């Protein structure tokens, strides 16, 4: 994963040598595409488009000769001055109100994802970006799990997402 600039616009480039043979890339592309589709159609089932904080798919990375899809470009979400991801935030310096808002935003997004049959998959603080307006964005829909955040037997399930959200709330001191 790398930050790239194309036509003056910052983006994230995620590419793999095996391209669409990588199950994580396939899952992430499918999830982000469906999120964008559902957000456009439904307005987020109670969430406004401004509350759906998942970076948008911008384009694909293709091999110059074969045309094979190797990866994707997605929106770059600039982090605020607290750290690159929630993992980097010194939560002891953040007010309870802001930490509660982050937990509510994360929970609301995960609930909406489950309504549209998407599993976040690898919920943890390093997969949450806190933007410059102090809003939480969910990133990394490629699946997997991380010990301590989701129990292995719940990896890739709604129950695993719920477990991650609860553990993130504890991380936030709530």
Secondary structure, 3 states (H helix, E strand, C coil): CEEEEECCEEEEEEECCCHHHCHHHHHHHHHHHHHHHHHHHHCCCCCCCCCCCECCEEEEEECCCCCCEEEEEEECCCECCCCCCHHHCCHHHCCHHHHHHHHHHHHHHHHHHHHCCCCCCCCCHHHEEEECCCCEEECCCCCCCCCCCCCHHHCCCHHHHHHHHHHHHHHCCC
